[in-house]
């Protein structure tokens, strides 16, 4: 008997019993094993995390990250057929990326599925046998329009060329959306912990959401319920394989308040714009520009925590000072930052990038993660002073004092106390 019954396409009727997936005896030996880091997709095997056939599943979790909860709600409310399989006709990537040697190195990539963009090509045989294999990467083309790019044209910082940057300020890009797919033994090794400790903590601190983390050691791949990455390419993606092409890159961690709504308490959107300008410039010179956008809102602590910290900063005795910038986050969250960057280089390894000529970032964590992954960084670029909002001086001075990369002089403790943000007005 199946786990659910469907009266009609729009009426979902749950059965009284639940089929648990946490007992290996019912499934062991009945799924295609994953040989992470194998020399080909056929040898590696597909990642099967869909729910249409529990016997076929060889991964913990489900596709779409945190959006799986909305999908469950759609099924529960009768809006989505739980047996629906996506029609992948014409959904293949607009540009072919790879394969690169890093795709077959189990130490280079542990947090995404390098073969996840074109499952129709890589796993034709298994799809014909009825396996519900779904892409975890999608690659398409687009035009992006941002008012700051038009301002940059007027200011002479960038120049339209008609191909990459249009006269009206729109920019032609290729972009890729990537879901996280974790190879648990590799993730544990990357963080220097044993796999059992990783599994136990993932199980406990998601409220026991995935019992397979504890009961199914035979399943080594996990699709965590978190946000993924978006990559924007400026220039010819087909040149990614050429080591002689210069690469500009910004790795940007999500900040909804600034990136979307333009909040001036931080430098996030201005720094993102600066990164885009540098990428356009490099692409126009015949190189490549890459923006990696990671869903790690509020230093991966979440937006609620971030706003609580804002309140604490503004209300503390002495006001919002650079001297107390990091301390207020730690008081609320217990830690300054959980954007651990150990997994970040995997996206660049998927792109076959082993050097970055211009890295648009002040973050030492990001720089050190790239160095540990064997990705050479030739130049680091901080945000220009004239792009820093007035209220964000608190953030930028605190970061420089904490050792973030900058060509500016490190401020003294007294100078940090003098750098203050505005109150609520």
C-alpha positions in Angstrom: 0.0 0.0 0.0 1.3 3.5 -0.8 1.9 6.0 1.9 -0.9 8.2 0.6 -4.0 7.8 -1.4 -5.4 10.4 -3.9 -9.2 10.6 -4.5 -8.7 13.1 -7.3 -5.9 15.3 -8.5 -6.9 18.1 -6.1 -8.0 16.1 -3.1 -5.3 14.6 -0.9 -6.3 12.0 1.7 -3.7 10.8 4.1 -3.8 7.3 5.3 -3.9 6.5 9.0 -0.5 4.8 9.1 2.9 6.4 8.3 5.6 4.5 6.5 8.8 5.3 8.4 12.0 5.6 6.3 14.3 5.3 9.2 14.7 1.6 9.3 17.4 0.3 6.9 16.2 -3.3 6.8 13.3 -2.4 4.5 15.4 -0.5 2.0 19.0 -1.8 2.2 20.3 -3.1 -1.2 17.2 -1.8 -3.1 18.5 1.6 -4.2 21.3 2.7 -6.4 24.3 3.4 -4.2 26.2 6.7 -4.5 29.9 6.5 -5.1 30.8 10.1 -4.3 33.7 11.4 -6.4 33.6 8.6 -9.0 35.1 9.4 -12.4 31.7 9.7 -14.2 28.0 10.3 -13.5 27.2 6.7 -14.4 29.8 5.4 -11.9 28.8 8.0 -9.3 25.1 7.3 -9.6 22.1 9.7 -9.3 21.0 11.4 -6.2 17.4 10.3 -5.6 15.7 12.4 -2.9 12.2 12.5 -4.4 9.3 10.9 -2.4 7.4 9.1 -5.1 9.1 5.7 -4.4 10.7 5.3 -1.0 12.6 2.2 -2.1 14.6 4.2 -4.7 15.7 6.9 -2.3 19.4 7.0 -1.7 19.6 10.3 0.1 18.3 11.9 3.3 16.0 14.9 3.0 14.2 16.3 0.0 14.7 18.7 -2.9 14.1 22.5 -2.7 15.7 23.1 0.6 13.4 25.0 3.0 10.8 25.3 0.3 9.9 21.6 0.8 7.7 22.8 3.6 5.6 24.9 1.2 5.4 21.9 -1.1 4.1 19.8 1.8 1.5 22.5 2.6 0.4 22.5 -1.0 -0.1 18.7 -0.9 -1.9 18.9 2.5 -4.3 21.6 1.2 -5.1 19.6 -1.9 -3.4 21.9 -4.4 -0.6 19.6 -5.5 -0.8 16.0 -6.5 1.8 14.2 -4.3 2.6 11.8 -7.1 3.4 14.6 -9.6 6.7 14.3 -11.4 8.2 17.3 -13.2 8.2 17.4 -17.0 11.8 18.3 -17.7 11.3 18.8 -21.4 13.5 21.8 -22.6 14.7 22.5 -19.0 18.3 21.5 -19.7 21.0 24.2 -19.1 21.3 27.2 -21.4 25.0 26.9 -21.2 27.1 23.7 -20.6 29.4 24.0 -17.6 32.1 21.4 -17.1 32.8 18.7 -16.4 36.0 19.6 -14.7 38.5 17.3 -12.8 37.2 18.7 -9.5 33.9 17.0 -10.1 35.6 13.7 -9.6 37.6 14.7 -6.5 35.7 13.8 -3.3 37.7 16.3 -1.4 37.1 19.3 -3.8 33.2 19.1 -3.8 31.2 17.9 -0.8 28.3 20.3 -0.6 26.7 20.3 -4.0 26.0 17.7 -6.7 28.3 18.6 -9.6 26.2 16.4 -12.0 22.9 17.9 -10.8 22.3 20.3 -13.7 21.4 17.9 -16.5 20.1 14.7 -15.0 18.3 13.9 -18.3 21.6 13.6 -20.1 23.6 11.9 -17.3 21.0 9.4 -16.0 18.8 8.6 -19.0 18.9 4.8 -18.3 17.7 5.2 -14.7 15.0 7.7 -15.7 13.7 5.2 -18.2 13.6 2.6 -15.5 11.2 4.8 -13.5 13.6 6.5 -11.1 12.3 10.0 -10.1 15.6 11.9 -10.5 15.4 15.7 -10.2 17.8 18.4 -11.0 19.5 20.2 -8.1 21.1 22.8 -10.4 19.5 25.0 -13.1 21.3 27.2 -15.6 19.6 29.9 -17.6 20.2 33.4 -19.2 18.8 36.7 -18.1 19.1 40.5 -18.2 19.5 42.3 -14.9 18.6 45.9 -14.4 19.8 47.8 -11.3 19.6 51.6 -10.9 23.1 51.7 -9.6 24.4 50.4 -12.9 22.8 53.3 -14.7 24.4 55.6 -12.1 27.7 53.9 -12.6 27.5 54.6 -16.4 26.7 58.3 -15.7 29.6 58.5 -13.3 32.0 56.8 -15.8 32.8 53.8 -13.6 31.5 51.4 -16.3 31.0 51.8 -20.0 28.3 50.1 -22.1 29.7 47.8 -24.8 26.4 46.7 -26.3 27.0 43.0 -25.5 27.7 42.6 -21.8 26.4 46.0 -20.6 23.7 47.6 -22.7 23.2 51.4 -23.2 20.1 51.4 -21.0 22.1 49.9 -18.1 20.9 46.4 -18.3 23.5 43.6 -18.1 23.4 40.3 -19.9 24.2 37.4 -17.7 24.1 33.6 -17.4 22.9 32.5 -14.0 22.8 29.2 -12.1 20.6 28.2 -9.1 22.2 25.5 -6.9 20.6 23.4 -4.1 22.9 22.1 -1.3 23.6 18.4 -1.5 25.9 17.3 1.3 28.2 14.3 1.2 28.3 13.8 5.0 31.7 12.1 5.3 33.2 14.8 3.2 31.5 17.6 5.1 32.7 16.1 8.4 36.2 15.9 7.1 36.1 19.5 5.9 35.2 20.7 9.4 37.6 18.4 11.2 35.0 16.4 13.1 33.9 12.8 12.9 30.8 11.9 10.9 29.0 10.5 13.9 29.3 13.9 15.7 28.0 15.7 12.6 25.0 13.4 12.2 24.1 13.5 15.8 24.2 17.3 16.0 22.3 17.7 12.7 19.6 15.4 14.1 19.4 17.0 17.6 19.5 20.6 16.5 16.8 20.2 13.8 14.4 18.9 16.4 14.9 15.3 15.3 13.6 16.2 11.8 15.7 13.5 10.0 16.0 10.3 12.0 17.8 8.7 9.1 20.8 10.8 10.1 21.1 8.4 13.1 19.5 5.2 11.9 20.7 5.1 8.3 24.6 5.2 8.1 24.2 3.5 4.7 22.8 6.8 3.4 25.8 9.2 3.1 24.1 12.1 1.1 21.8 14.7 2.8 19.8 17.5 1.2 19.6 19.9 4.1 16.5 22.2 4.5 18.5 25.4 4.0 18.9 28.0 1.2 21.3 27.4 -1.6 23.3 29.5 -3.9 22.8 31.7 -7.0 25.7 32.3 -9.4 25.8 35.1 -11.9 28.3 35.0 -14.8 29.5 38.0 -16.7 31.2 37.1 -20.0 31.5 33.9 -22.0 30.8 30.9 -19.7 32.3 28.6 -22.3 35.7 30.2 -21.4 35.6 28.8 -17.8 38.0 26.0 -18.8 40.7 28.5 -20.0 43.3 29.0 -17.2 44.6 32.1 -19.1 41.3 34.0 -18.7 41.3 36.5 -15.8 38.5 36.0 -13.3 36.9 38.6 -11.0 34.7 37.3 -8.2 32.6 38.4 -5.3 31.2 35.8 -2.9 28.3 37.6 -1.3 26.2 36.4 1.7 22.5 37.4 1.7 21.3 40.5 3.4 17.6 41.1 2.6 17.5 44.5 4.3 20.3 46.0 2.3 20.3 43.9 -0.9 16.6 44.2 -1.5 15.3 47.2 0.5 18.5 49.3 0.6 18.9 49.6 4.4 21.9 51.8 5.1 23.1 50.2 8.3 25.5 47.9 6.5 27.5 47.8 3.3 25.9 44.8 1.7 24.2 46.2 -1.3 26.9 48.7 -2.1 29.5 46.0 -1.9 27.4 43.8 -4.2 27.1 46.6 -6.7 30.9 47.2 -6.5 31.4 43.5 -7.2 29.1 43.6 -10.2 30.9 46.6 -11.6 34.3 44.8 -11.2 32.9 41.7 -12.9 31.5 43.8 -15.8 34.9 45.5 -16.2 36.8 42.1 -16.3 34.3 40.5 -18.7 34.6 43.5 -21.1 38.4 42.9 -21.1 37.9 39.4 -22.3 37.9 37.7 -18.9 35.1 36.5 -16.7 33.1 37.9 -13.8 31.4 35.7 -11.2 29.0 36.7 -8.4 28.2 33.9 -5.9 25.2 34.8 -3.8 24.7 32.6 -0.7 21.5 32.4 1.3 23.0 33.1 4.7 20.8 35.9 6.1 22.2 37.7 9.1 25.5 35.9 9.2 23.5 32.7 8.9 21.8 33.5 12.2 18.6 34.7 10.6 16.9 38.0 10.1 15.0 38.0 13.5 18.4 37.6 15.3 19.8 40.4 13.1 17.0 42.8 13.9 17.3 42.0 17.6 21.0 42.9 17.4 20.2 46.2 15.7 17.9 47.1 18.6 20.6 46.1 21.1 23.2 48.2 19.3 21.0 51.3 19.1 19.8 51.1 22.7 23.0 50.2 24.5 24.7 52.7 26.8 26.8 55.1 24.7 24.9 54.3 21.5 25.8 52.3 18.5 29.6 52.3 18.4 32.1 50.4 16.3 33.8 49.3 19.6 30.8 47.2 20.5 29.7 46.1 17.0 30.6 42.4 17.3 29.9 42.1 21.0 26.2 42.8 20.6 25.8 40.0 18.1 27.5 37.6 20.5 25.3 38.7 23.4 22.2 37.8 21.5 23.3 34.8 19.4 26.1 33.4 21.6 28.4 33.6 18.6 29.6 36.4 16.3 29.1 34.5 13.0 28.0 31.1 11.8 28.7 31.7 8.1 31.3 29.1 8.3 33.0 29.3 4.9 34.5 25.8 4.7 31.9 24.7 2.2 31.9 28.0 0.1 34.7 27.0 -2.4 32.7 24.0 -3.7 30.7 26.3 -6.1 34.0 27.6 -7.5 35.4 24.1 -7.8 32.2 23.2 -9.7 33.0 26.0 -12.1 36.6 24.7 -12.5 38.0 27.9 -11.1 41.5 27.5 -9.5 42.5 31.2 -9.4 40.8 34.5 -8.8 42.6 37.5 -10.2 40.4 40.1 -8.4 38.6 39.0 -5.3 36.0 41.6 -4.2 35.9 40.9 -0.4 37.3 42.1 2.9 36.5 38.8 4.6 39.5 36.8 5.9 37.2 33.8 6.4 36.4 33.7 2.8 39.9 34.3 1.7 41.3 31.6 3.9 38.6 29.1 2.8 39.7 29.7 -0.8 43.3 29.2 0.1 42.6 26.0 1.9 40.7 24.8 -1.2 43.8 25.5 -3.4 42.2 28.5 -5.1 44.8 31.2 -5.7 43.7 34.8 -5.0 46.0 37.4 -6.7 44.3 40.6 -5.6 41.8 41.6 -2.9 39.5 44.6 -3.3 37.8 46.3 -0.4 34.7 48.5 -0.9 35.5 52.1 -2.0 35.1 54.7 0.7 32.6 56.7 -1.3 30.2 53.7 -1.5 30.0 53.2 2.3 26.7 54.6 3.7 27.1 56.9 6.7 25.4 54.7 9.2 27.5 51.7 8.0 30.7 53.3 9.2 30.2 51.5 12.4 30.3 48.1 10.7 33.2 48.9 8.4 35.5 50.4 11.1 34.7 47.5 13.4 35.6 45.0 10.7 38.9 46.8 9.9 39.8 46.9 13.6 39.0 43.1 13.8 41.5 42.4 11.0 39.4 42.4 7.9 41.3 43.2 4.8 41.6 46.9 4.0 44.2 49.4 2.8 43.0 51.8 5.4 44.8 52.4 8.7 43.5 50.2 11.6 41.6 52.4 14.0 42.5 52.7 17.7 40.2 51.8 20.5 39.5 55.5 21.1 38.7 56.0 17.4 36.3 53.1 17.5 34.4 54.7 20.4 34.1 57.9 18.3 32.5 56.0 15.4 28.8 56.1 16.1 25.7 55.2 14.2 22.5 57.2 14.4 19.6 56.4 16.7 16.2 55.3 15.4 15.4 58.7 13.9 
